[in-house]
Amino acid sequence: MAGGAVTSTAGGGRPVRWVGFLIMAVTIRIPTTLRPLTGGQPEVEVEAGTVADALSALDAAHPGFSERILDEGGSLRRFVNVFVSDDDVRFLDGLATIVPDGGTVAIVPAVAGG
């Protein structure tokens, strides 16, 4: 279906949406410094197909994440690292990186010191 989203329960499972690719369950690991935004939860489950979708869903459920993770242009801030299955998204497809069903997105603030 061009230009639209389709909801399906094919296979008797939970409903999923099709918008050019499958939207899947994704776990986002929240760093300690950002856990006040999630009420202390170390992990949040969202439905997303890409890292951008996952971060958007996280911000929709727990407002305040986008401004801490993304810059004014919508790119990852330099001091924030995001990993999908232990791979840095900067070396994959950035925010367009596909997150597999059941995959994990980890937000890791850069550590500096001296």
C-alpha positions in Angstrom: 0.0 0.0 0.0 1.8 3.1 -1.2 2.1 6.0 1.2 0.3 4.4 4.1 0.8 2.2 7.1 -0.8 -1.2 7.4 -1.4 -2.9 10.7 -1.5 -6.7 10.7 -1.7 -9.6 13.1 -0.5 -12.1 10.5 0.7 -15.3 12.0 -1.5 -14.8 15.1 1.2 -12.7 16.9 1.0 -9.2 18.2 0.0 -6.4 15.8 2.8 -5.0 13.8 2.9 -2.1 11.4 4.3 -2.1 7.9 5.7 1.3 6.7 8.2 0.1 4.1 9.8 -2.2 6.7 8.7 -4.1 9.7 8.3 -2.3 13.0 9.7 -4.5 15.8 10.1 -4.7 19.5 13.4 -3.0 20.6 14.9 -2.6 24.0 16.7 0.6 24.7 19.3 0.6 27.5 19.3 3.9 29.4 22.5 5.2 31.0 22.4 6.0 34.7 22.6 9.8 34.0 19.4 9.8 31.9 17.4 7.4 34.1 15.6 10.2 35.9 13.7 10.8 32.6 12.4 7.2 32.7 11.5 7.1 36.4 14.7 5.1 37.1 14.1 2.4 34.5 17.3 1.0 33.2 15.6 -0.3 30.0 12.6 0.8 28.0 10.9 -1.3 25.3 9.6 0.5 22.2 8.5 -0.5 18.7 10.8 0.7 16.0 12.5 -0.3 12.8 15.5 2.1 12.9 17.6 3.8 15.6 15.8 7.1 14.7 12.4 5.5 15.2 13.6 4.0 18.5 14.9 7.3 19.8 11.7 9.1 18.7 9.5 6.5 20.4 11.6 6.9 23.6 11.2 10.6 23.5 7.5 10.3 23.0 7.2 8.0 26.0 9.7 9.9 28.1 10.0 13.5 27.0 13.4 15.1 27.2 15.6 12.5 25.5 15.8 14.1 22.1 17.3 17.3 23.3 19.9 15.4 25.3 20.8 12.9 22.6 20.3 14.9 19.3 21.7 18.3 18.2 19.7 21.0 16.6 20.1 19.4 13.2 18.8 16.1 14.4 22.2 14.3 14.4 23.7 12.5 17.4 25.5 14.8 19.7 29.3 14.3 19.7 29.4 13.2 23.3 26.6 10.5 22.9 27.4 7.1 21.5 24.6 4.8 20.4 25.1 1.1 19.8 22.9 -1.6 18.1 24.0 -5.1 19.2 27.4 -3.7 20.3 28.1 -1.9 17.1 28.5 1.9 17.0 25.8 3.3 14.7 28.3 5.9 13.5 30.1 3.1 11.7 26.8 1.6 10.3 24.0 3.7 8.8 23.8 6.3 11.6 20.3 7.0 12.8 19.0 5.0 9.8 20.6 1.8 11.2 18.0 -1.0 11.2 17.4 -2.5 14.6 16.5 -6.3 14.4 13.4 -7.7 16.1 14.3 -8.1 19.8 17.4 -6.0 19.3 19.0 -3.7 21.8 19.9 0.0 21.4 22.3 1.2 24.0 22.8 4.9 24.7 26.3 5.5 26.1 27.5 9.0 27.1 31.1 9.6 26.2 33.4 9.6 29.2 36.1 12.3 29.4 38.6 13.1 32.1 42.2 13.7 32.7 
